[in-house]
């Protein structure tokens, strides 16, 4: 399985888990937390593996630093926006919407890509 599929499956798993958080049950919340904890590292691992695999050795430090900044800075921005939205809207609604929107990013990742040999 390549990086794209690994990331796609991780996003799909976390999307289902985030949507499940809209349900008002403690056991569902615990199970969804575990699923999110399994899905998100897949995305991070796939992204940083792709950076290491595709970057020439001389540029690896710079590109890895930039990739880390892009990955983790967007998380901080998302947390700030989410904290503001929770003040305005019910967290169950936000979880359901995020769980429904997140799979849109999975489709491009799971499409078959031409192999490098044929490209």
C-alpha positions, 0 to 999 in steps of 0.5 A: 500500500502506498502513501496515498492509500494509507493516508486515505484510509486513515482519513476515512477512519477518522471521518467515521470516528468524528461523525460518531462523536455526534452520538450521545453515548460514552462508549461511542465517544471512547471508541471514536477517540481510539479510532481517531488515534489510529487514523490520524497517525496514518495521515501524518506517517504517509505525508512525512514518508512521501516527503522523505521518499520524494525529496533529494537528499541535499534538500531533505532538511529544508523540505521536511521542516517546511512540510512539518510547518504546513502540517502542524500550523494548519492544525493550530489554525483549525483548533482556533477556528473550532474553538470559536465555532464551539461557542456558536454551535453545538459540538455534535453538529460540528462533529457530524458536519466534519465527519461528512465533509472530511471524506471528500479528501479521501476520493482523490487519494484513493484514485489509482495513480499511474506508476512511475515507470509508465509516467 
